């Protein structure tokens, strides 16, 4: 286990963050065909935090090479990504403004904020899904459990004494903890934080006992033995840690919330430009060197057609609505 995670410690991907040389990506055979696009630099607004900037910059570098215009990544992850999403929705639908957004930004903000005005189906043009984030359930080493089954049994024996930390109210992590509570009837307390790193800080100090996190954030603490990994919180196991089961394997009937990130543009983009961006982004993400760097920090490359991404969003809206109503979250 430690050997598998050692490669994921911060030092291993710091080179990418600091601009280590990356191979020049070849253009696709159709890169020079089609309409005259783009005619100026492209803004790639990133509304996802927690290491996804590495993926965004890898894709931007590949697009710059393929399209012949600079693709500039702008990080706008504040307010749950709502500010960046607003900027994209207001932009001209000419393909010169795109967005890398998460399920939280696209789907969940509408359930959390009374001022949320954006409709994920009406206000954006889907281009492709980009990745699935590897989410984890982790605990303090002092907690006497080694699996999700044991965690649930412990919570049943100690009602109200366990607290689980997440990166905020209404996030996929929060919905995960509440889905487990609804399914099992356990009594545990949600502690929301402003982002993922503080969850692990308080887990290490003993302020909380359970944390929902992502691999990119938790890996160094797992590899050093400072926190304990119980499960992958996703639909399937992650090949880097194949011996770690999913929550669903240990809890029949559990459905993990979506943890995808995907590319969008403003509503009304011309189909030819959508197709060009889709083909190039999918090609770049599936280059072996890009896939290896992304998956090495816990972002599993997973692409789609625009239509498949739209259907994913529809399913996620239905899932989120069901959980939000069951736990009584009210938009603020």
RODO-2510 file (C-alpha; in nm, 4 decimals, decimal comma):
residues 332
     n   res          X          Y          Z
     1     x     0,0000     0,0000     0,0000
     2     x     0,2668     0,2534     0,0994
     3     x     0,4701     0,1753    -0,2097
     4     x     0,1682     0,2376    -0,4296
     5     x     0,1025     0,5759    -0,2721
     6     x     0,4626     0,6871    -0,2571
     7     x     0,4477     0,7879    -0,6214
     8     x     0,1512     1,0100    -0,5455
     9     x     0,3145     1,2246    -0,2775
    10     x     0,3365     1,5992    -0,3521
    11     x     0,6970     1,5804    -0,4647
    12     x     0,5966     1,3449    -0,7455
    13     x     0,3659     1,5902    -0,9161
    14     x     0,5337     1,9142    -0,8115
    15     x     0,7356     1,8962    -1,1330
    16     x     0,4151     1,9181    -1,3326
    17     x     0,2913     2,2141    -1,1271
    18     x     0,6218     2,3945    -1,1700
    19     x     0,6211     2,3528    -1,5449
    20     x     0,8365     2,0471    -1,6110
    21     x     0,8899     1,9898    -1,9826
    22     x     0,6046     1,8092    -2,1554
    23     x     0,6232     1,6553    -2,4987
    24     x     0,4734     1,8540    -2,7844
    25     x     0,1418     1,6934    -2,8653
    26     x     0,0815     1,5886    -3,2245
    27     x    -0,2178     1,7317    -3,4055
    28     x    -0,5034     1,5073    -3,5014
    29     x    -0,5365     1,4294    -3,8742
    30     x    -0,8326     1,6699    -3,9021
    31     x    -0,6694     1,9539    -3,7092
    32     x    -0,6224     2,1702    -4,0185
    33     x    -0,9706     2,1151    -4,1656
    34     x    -1,3053     2,2743    -4,0826
    35     x    -1,4016     2,6389    -4,0260
    36     x    -1,1540     2,9170    -3,9518
    37     x    -1,1346     2,8648    -3,5784
    38     x    -0,9899     2,9867    -3,3534
    39     x    -0,9066     3,3403    -3,4557
    40     x    -0,7664     3,4607    -3,1227
    41     x    -0,6476     3,3197    -2,7854
    42     x    -0,8890     3,0898    -2,6007
    43     x    -0,9776     3,1365    -2,2328
    44     x    -1,0015     2,8093    -2,0413
    45     x    -1,1730     2,8945    -1,7138
    46     x    -1,1163     2,6349    -1,4447
    47     x    -1,3791     2,6186    -1,1704
    48     x    -1,2390     2,2998    -1,0131
    49     x    -0,9994     2,3102    -0,7181
    50     x    -0,7791     2,0410    -0,5662
    51     x    -0,5186     1,9557    -0,8294
    52     x    -0,7389     1,9681    -1,1402
    53     x    -0,5356     2,2656    -1,2581
    54     x    -0,2711     2,0150    -1,3645
    55     x    -0,5197     1,8458    -1,5975
    56     x    -0,6428     2,1827    -1,7253
    57     x    -0,2902     2,2949    -1,8107
    58     x    -0,2027     1,9674    -1,9819
    59     x    -0,5107     2,0022    -2,2008
    60     x    -0,4392     2,3720    -2,2636
    61     x    -0,0886     2,2943    -2,3796
    62     x    -0,2183     2,0287    -2,6164
    63     x    -0,4907     2,2580    -2,7521
    64     x    -0,2411     2,5381    -2,8063
    65     x    -0,0362     2,3083    -3,0260
    66     x    -0,3361     2,1661    -3,2120
    67     x    -0,5352     2,4848    -3,2687
    68     x    -0,2535     2,7294    -3,3340
    69     x    -0,3692     2,9853    -3,0764
    70     x    -0,2698     3,0210    -2,7090
    71     x    -0,5092     2,8570    -2,4642
    72     x    -0,4832     3,0428    -2,1342
    73     x    -0,6011     2,8736    -1,8128
    74     x    -0,7737     3,1032    -1,5632
    75     x    -0,8482     2,9643    -1,2180
    76     x    -1,1888     3,0809    -1,0911
    77     x    -1,2817     2,8173    -0,8335
    78     x    -1,4221     3,0619    -0,5759
    79     x    -1,7849     3,0511    -0,4594
    80     x    -1,8055     2,6853    -0,5529
    81     x    -1,7083     2,7716    -0,9082
    82     x    -2,0174     2,9905    -0,9553
    83     x    -1,8221     3,3035    -1,0477
    84     x    -1,6282     3,1283    -1,3212
    85     x    -1,9417     2,9554    -1,4488
    86     x    -2,1216     3,2909    -1,4716
    87     x    -1,8358     3,4315    -1,6782
    88     x    -1,8580     3,1413    -1,9218
    89     x    -2,2371     3,1576    -1,9491
    90     x    -2,2140     3,5287    -2,0405
    91     x    -1,9354     3,4824    -2,2969
    92     x    -1,9884     3,4805    -2,6712
    93     x    -2,0623     3,1242    -2,7904
    94     x    -1,7844     3,1282    -3,0472
    95     x    -1,5518     2,8715    -2,8887
    96     x    -1,3058     3,1254    -2,7504
    97     x    -1,4225     3,0726    -2,3903
    98     x    -1,4466     2,7233    -2,2429
    99     x    -1,4706     2,5877    -1,8904
   100     x    -1,3436     2,2894    -1,6956
   101     x    -1,6093     2,2377    -1,4279
   102     x    -1,7043     1,9725    -1,1738
   103     x    -2,0377     1,8109    -1,0965
   104     x    -2,0501     2,0328    -0,7883
   105     x    -2,0277     2,3512    -0,9975
   106     x    -2,2625     2,2451    -1,2740
   107     x    -2,5239     2,0502    -1,0773
   108     x    -2,5151     2,1211    -0,7052
   109     x    -2,4871     2,4997    -0,6774
   110     x    -2,8492     2,5349    -0,7834
   111     x    -2,9570     2,3425    -0,4718
   112     x    -2,7446     2,5521    -0,2340
   113     x    -2,7892     2,9145    -0,3335
   114     x    -3,1096     3,1137    -0,3734
   115     x    -2,9214     3,3444    -0,6077
   116     x    -2,8102     3,0629    -0,8382
   117     x    -2,9423     3,1519    -1,1816
   118     x    -2,7636     2,9104    -1,4093
   119     x    -2,9296     2,6038    -1,5528
   120     x    -2,6744     2,3344    -1,6454
   121     x    -2,8771     2,2211    -1,9465
   122     x    -2,9971     2,5599    -2,0756
   123     x    -2,6950     2,7843    -2,0104
   124     x    -2,3997     2,5721    -2,1265
   125     x    -2,2906     2,3657    -2,4232
   126     x    -2,1405     2,0330    -2,3098
   127     x    -1,8208     1,9343    -2,4891
   128     x    -1,6879     1,6242    -2,3132
   129     x    -1,6398     1,4708    -1,9750
   130     x    -1,2701     1,4833    -1,8855
   131     x    -1,2118     1,2775    -1,5734
   132     x    -1,3497     1,1087    -1,2658
   133     x    -1,1962     1,2122    -0,9351
   134     x    -1,0819     0,9328    -0,7047
   135     x    -1,2666     1,0045    -0,3799
   136     x    -1,1814     0,8317    -0,0528
   137     x    -1,3166     0,7595     0,2933
   138     x    -1,0381     0,8019     0,5495
   139     x    -1,0172     0,7904     0,9282
   140     x    -0,7835     0,8641     1,2125
   141     x    -0,5481     0,5696     1,2806
   142     x    -0,6726     0,5707     1,6407
   143     x    -1,0280     0,4842     1,5360
   144     x    -1,0646     0,1048     1,5890
   145     x    -1,2074     0,0242     1,2448
   146     x    -1,0507    -0,1117     0,9272
   147     x    -1,3414    -0,1116     0,6834
   148     x    -1,6626     0,0724     0,6057
   149     x    -1,8579    -0,2183     0,7561
   150     x    -1,6683    -0,1810     1,0821
   151     x    -1,7108     0,1975     1,0677
   152     x    -2,0885     0,1615     1,0417
   153     x    -2,1000    -0,0884     1,3273
   154     x    -1,8879     0,1417     1,5417
   155     x    -2,1192     0,4334     1,4647
   156     x    -2,4198     0,2236     1,5631
   157     x    -2,2590     0,1384     1,8967
   158     x    -2,1614     0,5012     1,9530
   159     x    -2,4505     0,7176     1,8284
   160     x    -2,3672     1,0846     1,7941
   161     x    -2,0002     1,0371     1,8829
   162     x    -1,8566     1,0244     1,5319
   163     x    -1,8116     1,3314     1,3138
   164     x    -1,7286     1,3296     0,9441
   165     x    -1,5571     1,6191     0,7699
   166     x    -1,6142     1,7323     0,4132
   167     x    -1,5172     2,0215     0,1890
   168     x    -1,8542     2,1910     0,2398
   169     x    -2,2321     2,1680     0,2572
   170     x    -2,3830     2,0198    -0,0570
   171     x    -2,0562     1,8889    -0,1995
   172     x    -2,0309     1,5349    -0,3320
   173     x    -1,8479     1,4434    -0,0101
   174     x    -2,1293     1,5796     0,2053
   175     x    -2,3916     1,3969    -0,0004
   176     x    -2,1879     1,0776     0,0377
   177     x    -2,1905     1,0977     0,4170
   178     x    -2,5611     1,1726     0,4210
   179     x    -2,6371     0,8908     0,1764
   180     x    -2,4582     0,6503     0,4121
   181     x    -2,6589     0,7870     0,7049
   182     x    -2,9895     0,7511     0,5207
   183     x    -2,9062     0,3975     0,4124
   184     x    -2,7821     0,2691     0,7482
   185     x    -2,9583     0,4868     1,0033
   186     x    -2,6344     0,5753     1,1825
   187     x    -2,6136     0,8958     1,3845
   188     x    -2,3026     1,0894     1,2935
   189     x    -2,2342     1,4614     1,2723
   190     x    -2,1388     1,6490     0,9565
   191     x    -1,8588     1,9055     0,9929
   192     x    -1,8254     2,1240     0,6789
   193     x    -1,4992     2,3002     0,5896
   194     x    -1,3983     2,5532     0,3276
   195     x    -1,2085     2,3154     0,1040
   196     x    -1,0479     1,9748     0,1328
   197     x    -0,7119     2,0311     0,3101
   198     x    -0,8667     2,1548     0,6407
   199     x    -1,0573     1,8257     0,6627
   200     x    -0,7310     1,6362     0,6840
   201     x    -0,5785     1,8900     0,9226
   202     x    -0,8571     1,8346     1,1750
   203     x    -0,8541     1,4606     1,1128
   204     x    -0,4846     1,4539     1,2015
   205     x    -0,5432     1,6594     1,5177
   206     x    -0,8345     1,4451     1,6325
   207     x    -1,1035     1,7128     1,5931
   208     x    -1,2985     1,4781     1,3649
   209     x    -1,2808     1,1012     1,3250
   210     x    -1,3786     1,0450     0,9601
   211     x    -1,2977     1,2399     0,6464
   212     x    -1,4184     1,2370     0,2867
   213     x    -1,1361     1,3470     0,0602
   214     x    -0,9790     1,3055    -0,2819
   215     x    -0,6703     1,1041    -0,3607
   216     x    -0,4663     1,4043    -0,4736
   217     x    -0,5050     1,5612    -0,1281
   218     x    -0,4961     1,2525     0,0936
   219     x    -0,2225     1,0420    -0,0699
   220     x     0,0810     1,1725     0,1247
   221     x    -0,0973     1,1289     0,4583
   222     x    -0,2049     0,7756     0,3705
   223     x     0,1428     0,6791     0,2515
   224     x     0,2976     0,8084     0,5760
   225     x     0,0424     0,6256     0,7911
   226     x    -0,0951     0,9464     0,9421
   227     x    -0,4464     0,8636     0,8238
   228     x    -0,6126     0,5323     0,7442
   229     x    -0,7792     0,4529     0,4122
   230     x    -1,1055     0,2576     0,4355
   231     x    -1,2582     0,2760     0,0894
   232     x    -1,2742     0,4312    -0,2549
   233     x    -1,5915     0,6373    -0,2763
   234     x    -1,6769     0,5665    -0,6374
   235     x    -1,8375     0,3212    -0,8737
   236     x    -1,5270     0,1041    -0,9066
   237     x    -1,1848     0,0428    -0,7547
   238     x    -0,8848     0,2502    -0,8600
   239     x    -0,6091     0,0552    -1,0335
   240     x    -0,3319     0,2279    -0,8368
   241     x    -0,4773     0,0873    -0,5123
   242     x    -0,6528    -0,2280    -0,6380
   243     x    -0,6846    -0,3881    -0,2941
   244     x    -0,8941    -0,1023    -0,1551
   245     x    -1,2673    -0,1799    -0,1948
   246     x    -1,5364     0,0696    -0,2823
   247     x    -1,7980     0,1853    -0,0325
   248     x    -2,0638     0,0105    -0,2421
   249     x    -1,8855    -0,3240    -0,2111
   250     x    -1,9146    -0,2984     0,1660
   251     x    -2,2567    -0,1336     0,1794
   252     x    -2,5135    -0,2870    -0,0579
   253     x    -2,7513    -0,0311    -0,2051
   254     x    -2,5101     0,2596    -0,1729
   255     x    -2,4744     0,4863    -0,4765
   256     x    -2,1786     0,7220    -0,4796
   257     x    -2,2402     1,0771    -0,6064
   258     x    -2,0758     1,1749    -0,9332
   259     x    -1,7223     1,3097    -0,9084
   260     x    -1,6590     1,3993    -1,2714
   261     x    -1,5035     1,7040    -1,4281
   262     x    -1,5919     1,8107    -1,7793
   263     x    -1,5509     2,0761    -2,0461
   264     x    -1,8294     2,3180    -2,1389
   265     x    -1,8821     2,6318    -2,3407
   266     x    -2,1574     2,8936    -2,3423
   267     x    -2,4996     2,7906    -2,4718
   268     x    -2,5450     2,8058    -2,8469
   269     x    -2,1973     2,7100    -2,9664
   270     x    -2,1821     2,6073    -3,3343
   271     x    -2,1805     2,2269    -3,3697
   272     x    -1,8651     2,2337    -3,5850
   273     x    -1,6691     2,4136    -3,3129
   274     x    -1,8067     2,1809    -3,0430
   275     x    -1,6995     1,8815    -3,2513
   276     x    -1,3505     2,0276    -3,3079
   277     x    -1,2976     2,0977    -2,9369
   278     x    -1,4427     1,7615    -2,8370
   279     x    -1,2169     1,5669    -3,0724
   280     x    -0,9023     1,7543    -2,9713
   281     x    -0,9668     1,7424    -2,5949
   282     x    -1,0497     1,3703    -2,6044
   283     x    -0,7382     1,2997    -2,8117
   284     x    -0,5147     1,4986    -2,5752
   285     x    -0,6553     1,3410    -2,2594
   286     x    -0,5981     0,9930    -2,4011
   287     x    -0,2342     1,0523    -2,4917
   288     x    -0,0343     0,8097    -2,2734
   289     x     0,1772     1,0832    -2,1134
   290     x    -0,1254     1,2975    -2,0279
   291     x    -0,3269     1,0029    -1,8974
   292     x    -0,0347     0,8909    -1,6815
   293     x     0,0140     1,2362    -1,5259
   294     x    -0,3590     1,2849    -1,4613
   295     x    -0,4197     0,9407    -1,3166
   296     x    -0,0984     0,9596    -1,1146
   297     x    -0,2608     1,2281    -0,8997
   298     x    -0,6043     1,0699    -0,8831
   299     x    -0,7873     1,2088    -1,1881
   300     x    -0,8969     0,9098    -1,3947
   301     x    -0,9378     1,0070    -1,7594
   302     x    -1,2978     0,9432    -1,8636
   303     x    -1,4289     1,1129    -2,1776
   304     x    -1,7732     1,1203    -2,3381
   305     x    -1,9797     1,2601    -2,6203
   306     x    -2,1625     1,5879    -2,5541
   307     x    -2,4898     1,3943    -2,5485
   308     x    -2,3590     1,1483    -2,2899
   309     x    -2,2463     1,4367    -2,0691
   310     x    -2,5937     1,5914    -2,0904
   311     x    -2,7523     1,2633    -1,9790
   312     x    -2,5028     1,2377    -1,6924
   313     x    -2,6060     1,5846    -1,5768
   314     x    -2,9752     1,4900    -1,5899
   315     x    -2,9094     1,1825    -1,3737
   316     x    -2,7027     1,3853    -1,1292
   317     x    -2,9764     1,6456    -1,0919
   318     x    -3,2259     1,3727    -1,0030
   319     x    -2,9848     1,2091    -0,7544
   320     x    -2,8899     1,5357    -0,5872
   321     x    -3,2513     1,6479    -0,5620
   322     x    -3,3434     1,3230    -0,3890
   323     x    -3,0642     1,3453    -0,1285
   324     x    -3,1055     1,7185    -0,0679
   325     x    -3,4774     1,6785    -0,0004
   326     x    -3,4190     1,3810     0,2280
   327     x    -3,1686     1,5652     0,4478
   328     x    -3,3450     1,9010     0,4337
   329     x    -3,0761     2,1258     0,2825
   330     x    -3,2209     2,4698     0,2216
   331     x    -3,0657     2,7118    -0,0272
   332     x    -2,9149     3,0204     0,1347
***
